[in-house]
Amino acid sequence: MILVITDLTTGSGRFNLAQGVLGAATAAAAAISTAASGVVVQQFGDFAGFMAMAIAVLAGTALLWAFVPETKPSKYID
């Protein structure tokens, strides 16, 4: 994550802001996914909870491969 932030914010002076925003988003996603997993396991059982997490990971990986381009700039601005 740090390398992508560095690539995207090179020369803009917004590295710390971007790092903070993504850190907050990661923390929020962790809290929401823990609660959602707990609800799924409680309502439908352990196997359903595992399958829901596995499907979420596969969907996230597919979305990254499909829609996130290479972020490395052709030349870094120091």
N, C-alpha and C positions, 0 to 999 in steps of 0.2 A: 504494500500500500504506500509506503514511504517513497519508493522509486517512482510510482505512477504520479504521486503528488508532486514530486520534484520535477518530473518531465513536463507536467501540465502547467506548473507555476513558475518555471524558470524565467527570471527577469521581471516578474510582475510584483514581487514583494509580498505575495499573498500566501506563502508557504504555511505559516503558522495558522492562519485563518482556515485554510483548506484542511489542514491536519486536525484542527479542533472540530470542524463540522463533521468530518468523516469519523472521528472518534466518538462524537455524540450519537451519530447515526448507528454506529456499530453497537454502542451500549444500549440504545433503544431497541434495536433488533434482537439483541441477546435477551433482554427482559421479555419482550413480546413472544419470542419463540419458546422460551422456557414455559411461560404461562400457557401458550397454545398447545405445546406438547403434553403438558400435564392434563389439560382438559381432554385431549384425544385419548391418552392412556387411561384416564379415569372412566371415560364413557365407552370406549371400544376395545380396550385391552392393550397389552404390551406389543403384540405383533402389529396391530394397526398403528400404534405410535411409532414403531421402528420404520414401518413402510412409509408413513407420512414424512418422516425426517429424510429417508432415503430419496423419496420423490422430490422433495424440496431441494436437496443437494444436486440431484441430476438436472432439475429444471434450471437452477442457478448456473450450473456449469454450461449448459446448452445456451443460455442467454448470453453469458460472457463470450463464448466462442463465436456466437452469431453477430453480436452487436457492438462489441468493444474493440475498436481498432488499436493498432500499435501506437503507443504514446510517445515513444522516443523521438525527439526532434532530430532533424538532420544535422544541426549544429547547436551546441550549447552556448548560451550567452553567459559569460562569467562576470 
